[in-house]
Amino acid sequence: MIDLSNDTHRRYNILTGEWVLVSPHRTKRPWQGQVEKNERVQRPTYDENCYLCPGNIRAGGHKNPDYKHTFVFKNDFGALIEDSPRDTYSKGDLLLAKGESGICKVICFSPRHDLTLPQMEVKEIVRVVELWTEEYLSLGSNPDINYVQIFENKGETMGCSNPHPHGQIWATSTIPDEPAKESKMMLEHFERTGNSLLGDYLALELEEKERVIFENDHFAVLSPFWAVWPYETIIISKRHIQHLGQFTEEEKEALAEAIKHLTVCYDNLFETSFPYSSGIHQAPTTGLDNEAWHFHMHFYPPLLRSATVKKFMVGFEMLGNPQRDITAEYSADKLRSLPTEHYLER
């Protein structure tokens, strides 16, 4: 019988069909690798040099309105271009390229330059959820858009070029690889059982409670059994719904509450503005019912042992498959035990 807390083993990711190598005994090894600087920076509520603050001029020459809550605009330097040609390039089926069109947008979560999601009120995060919903429905109604990827890169570690609280939306003509993998696995389970894959998984997690960090009437936050990143989490809707457009008002508030709770725990873990990449996975906008899809949100944070020690994907992970030392059970227990009041407010 495998002892998941001590024995080396592999765990199966039901959403992608891939495996992760888990080596819990390695948490005992001393760390002599790179240690990052951890400096607390107090930012002003408004920065005249920030291209996301209200009233300021962006690099593309556009002026931001004097917005009071959220603000969305088309990225001045988007990775996707709406009228990009959709031609195919091929040489002997060995050199293959296909044109990709799409739309990139930026969403400012707040007019205040000094805030992040864990420092915002739940009602303020609700406004963010509402804007996500509007953009998903609006972009998804475009017949050239088949997937709407909403995400946030928080912190310089995750490649964020501006500390102003914001996220992004990339709407693409094709379905990206990660949601395409999940779509395949969810459809296979749905056709085999008639049930939602994440619905069945969540029922098991809620019964065991070992990896659950937080739950309310509509959502559960947990460290998934197959987690790769040290404190990776997933927020799953308790109701089998496919996308933001199907949320009730209560569910919007409940999602905001779950995001608030989780991100406060993240910041409290090492008493720093905790970096991560997060993203919503929901039904493609292909015009099909996508009945097998189940709404969820991923959080991938790189911090390993402290605010100064980070996890990198190298060596075996790049050439073989992902590996982790800290188990999902350990990280869930650690996050679950943290206070729910933000450390800067205590």
VOBA-1610 file (N, C-alpha, C; in pm, whole numbers, padded with zeros to 5 digits, always signed):
BEGIN
Met+00085-00119+00000Met+00000+00000+00000Met+00089+00125+00000Ile+00067+00215-00094Ile+00148+00336-00103Ile+00113+00432+00011Asp+00216+00482+00077Asp+00200+00588+00175Asp+00220+00720+00100Leu+00110+00789+00070Leu+00117+00909-00012Leu+00197+01022+00052Ser+00216+01016+00184Ser+00289+01123+00253Ser+00438+01098+00258Asn+00483+00975+00222Asn+00625+00943+00234Asn+00685+00875+00110Asp+00608+00791+00043Asp+00663+00712-00067Asp+00659+00789-00200Thr+00763+00770-00281Thr+00763+00826-00416Thr+00656+00757-00498His+00578+00839-00569His+00468+00783-00648His+00430+00880-00760Arg+00346+00835-00852Arg+00294+00920-00957Arg+00144+00941-00935Arg+00098+01060-00966Arg-00045+01090-00953Arg-00100+01129-01090Tyr-00223+01087-01114Tyr-00287+01106-01244Tyr-00372+01232-01243Asn-00355+01316-01344Asn-00435+01435-01359Asn-00556+01401-01445Ile-00673+01395-01383Ile-00793+01354-01455Ile-00838+01457-01559Leu-00788+01581-01548Leu-00828+01685-01641Leu-00745+01686-01769Thr-00624+01631-01762Thr-00537+01635-01880Thr-00495+01497-01928Gly-00512+01394-01843Gly-00465+01261-01879Gly-00315+01245-01864Glu-00251+01337-01792Glu-00107+01333-01772Glu-00073+01298-01627Trp+00054+01268-01603Trp+00099+01225-01471Trp+00197+01324-01410Val+00203+01326-01276Val+00302+01405-01204Val+00375+01314-01106Leu+00507+01324-01101Leu+00589+01247-01007Leu+00594+01320-00874Val+00562+01251-00765Val+00560+01311-00632Val+00666+01245-00545Ser+00753+01327-00486Ser+00866+01276-00406Ser+00866+01344-00269Pro+00773+01308-00179Pro+00756+01381-00054Pro+00876+01380+00038His+00961+01274+00030His+01077+01265+00117His+01179+01375+00090Arg+01171+01440-00029Arg+01270+01541-00066Arg+01249+01674+00009Thr+01138+01687+00080Thr+01117+01811+00155Thr+01217+01825+00269Lys+01282+01715+00304Lys+01379+01718+00413Lys+01517+01767+00369Arg+01540+01778+00237Arg+01673+01816+00191Arg+01700+01964+00218Pro+01825+02000+00252Pro+01858+02141+00274Pro+01857+02217+00142Trp+01825+02346+00148Trp+01821+02428+00028Trp+01946+02513+00018Gln+02021+02495-00091Gln+02139+02578-00116Gln+02133+02642-00254Gly+02012+02646-00310Gly+01993+02704-00442Gly+01969+02853-00434Gln+01913+02907-00542Gln+01891+03051-00553Gln+01789+03097-00450Val+01822+03211-00386Val+01732+03275-00291Val+01705+03417-00340Glu+01578+03446-00363Glu+01541+03577-00417Glu+01531+03681-00304Lys+01545+03807-00342Lys+01522+03915-00247Lys+01373+03930-00224Asn+01336+03958-00100Asn+01195+03980-00068Asn+01182+04117-00003Glu+01143+04214-00081Glu+01132+04350-00031Glu+00986+04395-00035Arg+00940+04446+00077Arg+00805+04499+00083Arg+00807+04642+00029Val+00724+04666-00070Val+00718+04798-00131Val+00578+04856-00109Gln+00572+04973-00049Gln+00445+05040-00029Gln+00417+05130-00150Arg+00321+05092-00231Arg+00292+05169-00351Arg+00189+05278-00321Pro+00191+05386-00396Pro+00091+05492-00378Pro-00044+05447-00432Thr-00151+05512-00390Thr-00284+05479-00442Thr-00298+05521-00588Tyr-00218+05621-00628Tyr-00217+05666-00768Tyr-00073+05691-00808Asp-00036+05645-00928Asp+00099+05664-00980Asp+00089+05734-01115Glu+00144+05855-01123Glu+00133+05933-01247Glu+00206+05868-01364Asn+00298+05775-01334Asn+00374+05707-01440Asn+00316+05573-01479Cys+00205+05533-01414Cys+00143+05403-01443Cys+00046+05417-01559Tyr+00062+05333-01660Tyr-00025+05343-01777Tyr-00163+05279-01755Leu-00188+05225-01634Leu-00319+05168-01604Leu-00400+05252-01506Cys-00338+05351-01444Cys-00411+05435-01349Cys-00510+05526-01421Pro-00620+05563-01355Pro-00722+05648-01417Pro-00664+05781-01467Gly-00707+05822-01586Gly-00669+05951-01640Gly-00532+05957-01706Asn-00454+05850-01696Asn-00318+05851-01750Asn-00316+05811-01897Ile-00209+05850-01965Ile-00190+05816-02106Ile-00115+05684-02116Arg-00171+05589-02195Arg-00105+05461-02215Arg+00003+05473-02323Ala+00086+05370-02333Ala+00197+05372-02428Ala+00149+05387-02571Gly+00029+05337-02600Gly-00025+05348-02735Gly-00084+05484-02767Gly-00081+05576-02669Gly-00132+05711-02691Gly-00274+05732-02645His-00344+05627-02602His-00483+05641-02556His-00486+05687-02410Lys-00585+05767-02377Lys-00601+05815-02241Lys-00706+05733-02167Asn-00672+05687-02047Asn-00768+05613-01965Asn-00875+05707-01912Pro-01000+05662-01903Pro-01103+05744-01840Pro-01077+05751-01689Asp-01146+05839-01623Asp-01134+05851-01477Asp-01225+05746-01413Tyr-01191+05618-01435Tyr-01279+05510-01391Tyr-01278+05496-01239Lys-01392+05452-01185Lys-01410+05444-01040Lys-01409+05300-00988His-01431+05204-01075His-01435+05064-01032His-01345+04980-01123Thr-01402+04912-01221Thr-01323+04833-01315Thr-01312+04907-01449Phe-01217+04863-01531Phe-01197+04925-01661Phe-01135+04822-01755Val-01190+04812-01877Val-01139+04716-01974Val-01108+04788-02105Phe-01000+04749-02170Phe-00967+04807-02299Phe-00891+04704-02382Lys-00892+04725-02514Lys-00818+04637-02603Lys-00669+04663-02586Asn-00592+04557-02564Asn-00449+04569-02540Asn-00381+04643-02655Asp-00307+04749-02618Asp-00240+04830-02720Asp-00130+04751-02792Phe-00081+04647-02728Phe+00025+04565-02787Phe-00010+04417-02774Gly-00131+04383-02815Gly-00181+04246-02799Gly-00103+04143-02877Ala-00095+04023-02821Ala-00026+03912-02888Ala-00107+03858-03005Leu-00237+03886-03005Leu-00327+03841-03112Leu-00383+03961-03186Ile-00399+03948-03317Ile-00453+04054-03400Ile-00581+04006-03466Glu-00685+04088-03460Glu-00818+04045-03503Glu-00825+04009-03651Asp-00755+04086-03734Asp-00764+04061-03879Asp-00640+03989-03934Ser-00572+03915-03845Ser-00456+03838-03890Ser-00499+03731-03991Pro-00422+03709-04100Pro-00461+03608-04200Pro-00466+03468-04140Arg-00558+03386-04190Arg-00578+03249-04139Arg-00520+03145-04234Asp-00424+03183-04314Asp-00365+03092-04412Asp-00284+02982-04345Thr-00257+02876-04421Thr-00174+02764-04373Thr-00043+02759-04450Tyr+00065+02731-04376Tyr+00198+02715-04436Tyr+00241+02570-04412Ser+00282+02500-04516Ser+00319+02359-04500Ser+00424+02321-04602Lys+00522+02246-04556Lys+00623+02188-04645Lys+00641+02042-04607Gly+00584+01955-04687Gly+00600+01812-04665Gly+00546+01762-04534Asp+00449+01833-04475Asp+00393+01797-04344Asp+00497+01796-04232Leu+00613+01854-04258Leu+00718+01861-04157Leu+00735+02003-04104Leu+00711+02100-04189Leu+00710+02240-04147Leu+00567+02289-04164Leu+00500+02309-04051Leu+00357+02340-04054Leu+00327+02462-03967Ala+00254+02556-04021Ala+00210+02674-03946Ala+00071+02712-03993Lys-00007+02766-03902Lys-00142+02812-03935Lys-00163+02951-03877Gly-00221+03039-03954Gly-00251+03172-03906Gly-00351+03169-03791Glu-00334+03258-03695Glu-00423+03263-03578Glu-00467+03407-03555Ser-00595+03430-03551Ser-00647+03563-03521Ser-00711+03563-03383Gly-00730+03681-03328Gly-00791+03689-03197Gly-00791+03831-03143Ile-00834+03844-03019Ile-00847+03974-02954Ile-00786+03965-02814Cys-00704+04062-02778Cys-00646+04068-02644Cys-00697+04191-02571Lys-00742+04171-02448Lys-00790+04283-02367Lys-00722+04283-02230Val-00723+04400-02169Val-00670+04419-02034Val-00785+04463-01944Ile-00795+04403-01825Ile-00898+04440-01728Ile-00831+04495-01604Cys-00858+04621-01571Cys-00811+04679-01446Cys-00912+04645-01337Phe-00865+04581-01230Phe-00955+04537-01124Phe-01003+04653-01036Ser-00918+04756-01026Ser-00948+04868-00935Ser-00875+04992-00984Pro-00928+05111-00956Pro-00854+05233-00990Pro-00734+05255-00899Arg-00732+05189-00784Arg-00622+05209-00688Arg-00499+05129-00730His-00388+05198-00736His-00262+05139-00781His-00202+05046-00675Asp-00239+05065-00550Asp-00173+04995-00439Asp-00244+04868-00396Leu-00351+04829-00464Leu-00428+04712-00421Leu-00398+04589-00506Thr-00426+04472-00447Thr-00432+04345-00521Thr-00563+04278-00481Leu-00601+04171-00547Leu-00730+04107-00517Leu-00750+04076-00368Pro-00649+04020-00297Pro-00673+03988-00155Pro-00698+04112-00068Gln-00661+04229-00116Gln-00681+04352-00038Gln-00811+04424-00076Met-00879+04373-00176Met-01006+04433-00219Met-01122+04371-00142Glu-01232+04445-00131Glu-01352+04395-00067Glu-01422+04296-00161Val-01500+04205-00104Val-01572+04106-00184Val-01660+04175-00287Lys-01729+04282-00249Lys-01817+04353-00343Lys-01739+04411-00460Glu-01611+04447-00437Glu-01527+04498-00545Glu-01484+04385-00639Ile-01459+04267-00582Ile-01423+04152-00664Ile-01544+04105-00744Val-01664+04122-00689Val-01787+04089-00763Val-01793+04169-00893Arg-01753+04296-00888Arg-01752+04379-01010Arg-01656+04322-01113Val-01544+04265-01067Val-01449+04200-01158Val-01514+04078-01222Val-01582+03996-01141Val-01652+03877-01192Val-01757+03918-01294Glu-01829+04026-01266Glu-01932+04073-01359Glu-01870+04117-01491Leu-01754+04184-01485Leu-01688+04226-01608Leu-01634+04106-01685Trp-01579+04007-01613Trp-01538+03882-01679Trp-01656+03822-01756Thr-01771+03822-01691Thr-01891+03763-01752Thr-01930+03839-01879Glu-01933+03969-01870Glu-01969+04051-01986Glu-01873+04026-02102Glu-01746+04021-02073Glu-01646+04003-02179Glu-01652+03863-02238Tyr-01674+03762-02153Tyr-01687+03625-02204Tyr-01803+03615-02302Leu-01917+03672-02264Leu-02035+03664-02350Leu-02019+03748-02476Ser-01963+03867-02461Ser-01946+03956-02575Ser-01845+03900-02676Leu-01728+03862-02628Leu-01625+03808-02717Leu-01669+03674-02774Gly-01735+03593-02692Gly-01779+03461-02737Gly-01887+03466-02843Ser-01956+03579-02853Ser-02061+03592-02955Ser-02002+03619-03093Asn-01873+03651-03097Asn-01804+03673-03225Asn-01783+03537-03293Pro-01833+03517-03413Pro-01819+03385-03478Pro-01676+03343-03505Asp-01582+03438-03501Asp-01440+03405-03524Asp-01368+03366-03395Ile-01438+03380-03281Ile-01377+03348-03151Ile-01434+03217-03099Asn-01345+03121-03072Asn-01389+02990-03022Asn-01343+02959-02880Tyr-01259+03047-02824Tyr-01224+03030-02682Tyr-01187+03165-02622Val-01233+03187-02498Val-01205+03311-02426Val-01128+03275-02299Gln-00998+03306-02300Gln-00913+03273-02185Gln-00894+03396-02097Ile-00951+03390-01977Ile-00938+03497-01878Ile-00830+03455-01779Phe-00732+03544-01752Phe-00624+03506-01662Phe-00560+03627-01595Glu-00482+03600-01493Glu-00405+03704-01423Glu-00264+03652-01396Asn-00164+03733-01428Asn-00027+03708-01383Asn+00002+03809-01273Lys+00020+03760-01151Lys+00043+03851-01039Lys+00190+03845-00997Gly+00255+03961-00996Gly+00392+03969-00948Gly+00496+03961-01058Glu+00611+04024-01035Glu+00720+04024-01132Glu+00767+03883-01164Thr+00764+03794-01065Thr+00807+03656-01086Thr+00730+03589-01199Met+00604+03626-01212Met+00518+03565-01315Met+00516+03646-01444Gly+00610+03740-01457Gly+00621+03816-01581Gly+00529+03936-01589Cys+00468+03976-01476Cys+00380+04091-01475Cys+00461+04219-01489Ser+00429+04300-01589Ser+00510+04420-01618Ser+00461+04545-01546Asn+00346+04534-01477Asn+00289+04650-01409Asn+00220+04603-01281Pro+00252+04662-01165Pro+00193+04616-01039Pro+00048+04659-01019His-00004+04750-01103His-00144+04790-01090His-00232+04665-01101Pro-00333+04649-01014Pro-00415+04526-01016Pro-00490+04509-01148His-00450+04408-01223His-00513+04387-01353His-00498+04243-01398Gly-00579+04204-01494Gly-00570+04073-01557Gly-00585+04091-01707Gln-00591+03979-01776Gln-00599+03985-01922Gln-00704+03888-01975Ile-00744+03911-02098Ile-00830+03820-02172Ile-00770+03801-02311Trp-00745+03676-02348Trp-00702+03645-02484Trp-00814+03560-02546Ala-00878+03615-02646Ala-00986+03545-02716Ala-00930+03494-02849Thr-00936+03363-02870Thr-00867+03301-02983Thr-00962+03232-03080Ser-00913+03219-03203Ser-00994+03151-03305Ser-00990+03000-03289Thr-00887+02948-03223Thr-00881+02804-03194Thr-00883+02782-03044Ile-00911+02660-03001Ile-00911+02627-02859Ile-00768+02594-02817Pro-00710+02666-02720Pro-00572+02639-02677Pro-00555+02498-02622Asp-00429+02455-02612Asp-00398+02316-02577Asp-00454+02272-02442Glu-00436+02353-02337Glu-00477+02309-02203Glu-00629+02290-02193Pro-00711+02388-02231Pro-00856+02361-02228Pro-00898+02254-02327Ala-00823+02236-02436Ala-00857+02129-02531Ala-00837+01991-02467Lys-00728+01976-02389Lys-00706+01850-02316Lys-00819+01825-02217Glu-00856+01930-02142Glu-00961+01916-02043Glu-01095+01884-02109Ser-01120+01947-02222Ser-01245+01922-02294Ser-01256+01775-02332Lys-01146+01718-02379Lys-01144+01577-02420Lys-01173+01486-02301Met-01107+01512-02188Met-01123+01427-02071Met-01263+01441-02011Met-01316+01563-02007Met-01450+01583-01952Met-01556+01517-02040Leu-01538+01526-02171Leu-01635+01465-02262Leu-01633+01313-02251Glu-01514+01254-02241Glu-01504+01109-02228Glu-01574+01060-02103His-01554+01130-01992His-01617+01091-01866His-01769+01108-01875Phe-01813+01218-01935Phe-01956+01246-01945Phe-02026+01142-02032Glu-01964+01105-02142Glu-02023+01005-02231Glu-02024+00866-02166Arg-01927+00839-02080Arg-01917+00708-02015Arg-02011+00695-01896Thr-02029+00806-01820Thr-02104+00798-01695Thr-02232+00881-01692Gly-02242+00978-01782Gly-02355+01070-01777Gly-02338+01179-01674Asn-02221+01182-01607Asn-02194+01279-01501Asn-02081+01374-01540Ser-02074+01484-01470Ser-01963+01577-01486Ser-01837+01518-01422Leu-01725+01525-01492Leu-01597+01475-01438Leu-01560+01550-01310Leu-01564+01683-01313Leu-01528+01760-01194Leu-01635+01751-01087Gly-01759+01728-01127Gly-01865+01708-01029Gly-01841+01583-00947Asp-01807+01473-01014Asp-01777+01348-00944Asp-01651+01362-00859Tyr-01549+01430-00914Tyr-01424+01449-00839Tyr-01449+01534-00715Leu-01525+01643-00730Leu-01551+01732-00617Leu-01629+01661-00507Ala-01723+01576-00545Ala-01800+01501-00444Ala-01707+01416-00359Leu-01607+01353-00422Leu-01510+01272-00349Leu-01424+01359-00257Glu-01379+01475-00308Glu-01296+01564-00227Glu-01374+01619-00107Leu-01499+01653-00127Leu-01580+01707-00017Leu-01610+01600+00087Glu-01611+01475+00044Glu-01631+01365+00139Glu-01505+01342+00221Glu-01388+01346+00156Glu-01262+01321+00227Glu-01214+01441+00308Lys-01235+01563+00255Lys-01200+01690+00322Lys-01049+01714+00333Glu-00966+01617+00298Glu-00822+01627+00323Glu-00755+01738+00244Arg-00803+01764+00123Arg-00739+01864+00037Arg-00825+01989+00019Val-00938+01995+00089Val-01027+02112+00079Val-00976+02223+00170Ile-00965+02343+00114Ile-00914+02458+00188Ile-01027+02549+00235Phe-01128+02563+00151Phe-01239+02652+00182Phe-01359+02612+00097Glu-01478+02629+00150Glu-01598+02610+00070Glu-01710+02699+00119Asn-01796+02738+00028Asn-01920+02805+00064Asn-02034+02732-00005Asp-02149+02792-00018Asp-02264+02721-00073Asp-02247+02685-00221His-02159+02756-00291His-02153+02740-00437His-02018+02698-00492Phe-01911+02711-00415Phe-01777+02679-00465Phe-01693+02611-00358Ala-01596+02535-00405Ala-01497+02475-00315Ala-01357+02508-00367Val-01268+02541-00274Val-01128+02567-00305Val-01047+02451-00250Leu-00966+02390-00334Leu-00887+02276-00286Leu-00753+02268-00358Ser-00664+02194-00298Ser-00538+02161-00365Ser-00562+02031-00439Pro-00562+02033-00573Pro-00600+01912-00647Pro-00503+01797-00622Phe-00553+01678-00623Phe-00474+01557-00597Phe-00350+01551-00685Trp-00359+01600-00807Trp-00251+01592-00907Trp-00167+01720-00913Ala-00177+01808-00814Ala-00110+01938-00819Ala+00038+01926-00853Val+00088+02019-00935Val+00228+02024-00973Val+00301+02134-00898Trp+00243+02253-00896Trp+00307+02366-00829Trp+00293+02351-00677Pro+00387+02410-00599Pro+00391+02386-00453Pro+00258+02411-00382Tyr+00193+02525-00409Tyr+00066+02555-00343Tyr-00044+02575-00448Glu-00042+02491-00549Glu-00142+02495-00655Glu-00282+02469-00599Thr-00379+02544-00649Thr-00518+02523-00605Thr-00612+02530-00724Ile-00733+02486-00700Ile-00838+02493-00803Ile-00969+02530-00733Ile-01045+02621-00793Ile-01178+02656-00745Ile-01279+02590-00839Ile-01368+02509-00784Ile-01464+02434-00865Ile-01606+02472-00822Ser-01692+02496-00920Ser-01832+02526-00889Ser-01902+02398-00843Lys-01985+02409-00740Lys-02059+02293-00691Lys-02172+02255-00787Arg-02224+02353-00856Arg-02327+02326-00957Arg-02258+02297-01089His-02310+02200-01163His-02252+02167-01294His-02296+02273-01394Ile-02215+02379-01403Ile-02240+02486-01499Ile-02118+02499-01590Gln-02143+02545-01711Gln-02038+02545-01812Gln-01957+02674-01818His-02020+02788-01784His-01948+02914-01803His-02008+03025-01718Leu-01938+03138-01714Leu-01976+03253-01632Leu-02116+03304-01664Gly-02157+03294-01789Gly-02287+03345-01830Gly-02404+03274-01765Gln-02379+03159-01702Gln-02486+03083-01636Gln-02492+03108-01486Phe-02403+03194-01434Phe-02399+03220-01291Phe-02524+03296-01245Thr-02571+03262-01125Thr-02670+03344-01055Thr-02594+03457-00984Glu-02667+03556-00935Glu-02603+03664-00860Glu-02535+03610-00735Glu-02597+03510-00671Glu-02538+03450-00552Glu-02407+03379-00586Glu-02402+03315-00701Glu-02280+03245-00741Glu-02167+03342-00774Lys-02200+03456-00831Lys-02097+03557-00857Lys-02034+03605-00726Glu-02117+03630-00628Glu-02067+03674-00498Glu-01988+03562-00430Ala-02035+03439-00445Ala-01966+03325-00383Ala-01829+03302-00446Leu-01819+03320-00578Leu-01688+03308-00643Leu-01595+03418-00594Ala-01645+03540-00584Ala-01565+03651-00533Ala-01516+03622-00391Glu-01603+03564-00309Glu-01566+03528-00171Glu-01456+03422-00171Ala-01468+03323-00259Ala-01368+03216-00266Ala-01233+03271-00311Ile-01233+03360-00411Ile-01108+03422-00458Ile-01045+03505-00348Lys-01127+03582-00279Lys-01078+03664-00168Lys-01015+03578-00060His-01083+03473-00018His-01033+03385+00088His-00900+03322+00048Leu-00894+03268-00073Leu-00774+03199-00118Leu-00655+03294-00130Thr-00675+03409-00192Thr-00562+03500-00213Thr-00512+03563-00084Val-00602+03582+00013Val-00558+03627+00146Val-00470+03521+00210Cys-00512+03395+00200Cys-00430+03285+00254Cys-00294+03282+00186Tyr-00293+03300+00054Tyr-00166+03303-00018Tyr-00074+03412+00038Asp-00124+03534+00051Asp-00042+03643+00103Asp+00004+03616+00246Asn-00083+03556+00326Asn-00049+03529+00466Asn+00053+03417+00480Leu+00063+03329+00380Leu+00151+03212+00389Leu+00294+03253+00419Phe+00346+03349+00343Phe+00483+03395+00365Phe+00489+03545+00391Glu+00374+03604+00423Glu+00362+03748+00450Glu+00430+03830+00342Thr+00382+03808+00221Thr+00430+03881+00105Thr+00316+03888+00004Ser+00329+03975-00093Ser+00232+03978-00202Ser+00260+03857-00290Phe+00183+03752-00268Phe+00210+03618-00320Phe+00191+03613-00471Pro+00295+03577-00549Pro+00281+03572-00694Pro+00212+03444-00741Tyr+00144+03454-00853Tyr+00081+03335-00913Tyr+00036+03369-01054Ser+00006+03266-01130Ser-00072+03279-01252Ser-00203+03207-01227Ser-00313+03275-01253Ser-00444+03213-01234Ser-00523+03227-01364Gly-00619+03138-01383Gly-00699+03147-01503Gly-00827+03067-01492Ile-00929+03117-01559Ile-01060+03051-01563Ile-01065+02956-01681His-01109+02834-01657His-01137+02739-01763His-01288+02716-01767Gln-01346+02746-01881Gln-01491+02731-01900Gln-01518+02688-02043Ala-01642+02667-02075Ala-01678+02612-02205Ala-01628+02696-02321Pro-01579+02632-02427Pro-01544+02704-02550Pro-01668+02775-02605Thr-01644+02876-02687Thr-01755+02953-02745Thr-01777+02910-02891Thr-01790+02781-02909Thr-01799+02723-03044Thr-01942+02718-03096Gly-02038+02756-03012Gly-02178+02747-03052Gly-02243+02616-03014Leu-02163+02520-02966Leu-02217+02391-02919Leu-02259+02405-02774Asp-02336+02307-02722Asp-02382+02318-02584Asp-02271+02288-02483Asn-02169+02211-02524Asn-02055+02180-02435Asn-02103+02132-02298Glu-02201+02042-02299Glu-02266+01998-02175Glu-02170+01933-02077Ala-02063+01873-02126Ala-01969+01805-02037Ala-01881+01901-01959Trp-01870+02025-02006Trp-01782+02121-01941Trp-01830+02158-01802His-01732+02182-01712His-01763+02219-01573His-01671+02335-01535Phe-01728+02447-01496Phe-01653+02569-01465Phe-01553+02546-01352His-01430+02597-01370His-01330+02594-01264His-01224+02700-01290Met-01143+02725-01188Met-01039+02828-01196Met-00912+02775-01134His-00801+02783-01208His-00671+02734-01161His-00586+02846-01102Phe-00507+02813-00999Phe-00405+02904-00945Phe-00273+02828-00941Tyr-00170+02885-01005Tyr-00039+02822-01011Tyr+00066+02916-00951Pro+00100+02899-00823Pro+00200+02985-00759Pro+00338+02917-00755Pro+00447+02993-00773Pro+00580+02934-00779Pro+00654+02926-00646Leu+00604+02990-00538Leu+00680+02994-00413Leu+00684+02855-00349Leu+00805+02815-00310Leu+00827+02677-00265Leu+00833+02666-00113Arg+00934+02727-00052Arg+00953+02713+00093Arg+00938+02844+00168Ser+00950+02955+00097Ser+00939+03087+00158Ser+00914+03187+00046Ala+00909+03313+00083Ala+00888+03416-00019Ala+01011+03436-00106Thr+01123+03372-00068Thr+01247+03392-00142Thr+01294+03266-00215Val+01224+03154-00199Val+01263+03030-00267Val+01151+02989-00362Lys+01186+02978-00490Lys+01085+02955-00593Lys+01104+02821-00662Lys+00995+02773-00717Lys+00993+02648-00792Lys+01014+02678-00941Phe+01107+02607-01004Phe+01129+02620-01147Phe+01108+02484-01213Met+01056+02486-01334Met+01041+02362-01411Met+01169+02341-01492Val+01250+02247-01449Val+01380+02224-01514Val+01406+02074-01524Gly+01513+02039-01594Gly+01563+01903-01596Gly+01459+01799-01633Phe+01434+01706-01539Phe+01340+01596-01564Phe+01201+01648-01599Glu+01163+01760-01537Glu+01029+01814-01560Glu+01011+01863-01703Met+01118+01916-01762Met+01112+01962-01900Met+01127+01847-01998Leu+01202+01746-01959Leu+01236+01637-02050Leu+01157+01509-02024Gly+01101+01495-01904Gly+01023+01376-01869Gly+00879+01412-01841Asn+00847+01437-01713Asn+00715+01488-01677Asn+00727+01566-01546Pro+00627+01648-01510Pro+00636+01730-01390Pro+00661+01648-01264Gln+00729+01713-01167Gln+00761+01648-01040Gln+00742+01750-00929Arg+00698+01703-00810Arg+00685+01792-00695Arg+00725+01720-00568Asp+00771+01800-00469Asp+00809+01745-00339Asp+00695+01762-00238Ile+00639+01882-00231Ile+00531+01910-00137Ile+00402+01847-00188Thr+00339+01766-00108Thr+00217+01698-00152Thr+00097+01792-00148Ala-00006+01758-00221Ala-00129+01837-00219Ala-00190+01842-00079Glu-00178+01731-00006Glu-00234+01724+00129Glu-00161+01821+00223Tyr-00028+01827+00209Tyr+00051+01917+00294Tyr+00015+02062+00266Ser+00011+02099+00137Ser-00017+02238+00104Ser-00158+02278+00143Ala-00254+02188+00128Ala-00391+02218+00169Ala-00399+02242+00319Asp-00333+02157+00397Asp-00332+02171+00542Asp-00268+02304+00583Lys-00160+02339+00515Lys-00088+02463+00545Lys-00178+02584+00516Leu-00241+02586+00399Leu-00326+02698+00362Leu-00451+02706+00449Arg-00504+02590+00485Arg-00626+02583+00565Arg-00604+02642+00705Ser-00483+02633+00756Ser-00454+02674+00893Ser-00426+02824+00907Leu-00419+02896+00796Leu-00382+03037+00801Leu-00499+03126+00841Pro-00469+03241+00903Pro-00577+03335+00937Pro-00641+03391+00811Thr-00765+03432+00821Thr-00837+03484+00703Thr-00831+03637+00695Glu-00769+03701+00793Glu-00748+03845+00787Glu-00611+03871+00726His-00603+03960+00628His-00478+03987+00557His-00372+04036+00654Tyr-00248+03988+00634Tyr-00141+04018+00729Tyr-00113+04168+00742Leu-00137+04246+00638Leu-00114+04391+00645Leu-00221+04462+00724Glu-00332+04394+00752Glu-00441+04454+00826Glu-00443+04410+00972Arg-00354+04317+01006Arg-00353+04267+01144Arg-00268+04354+01235
//
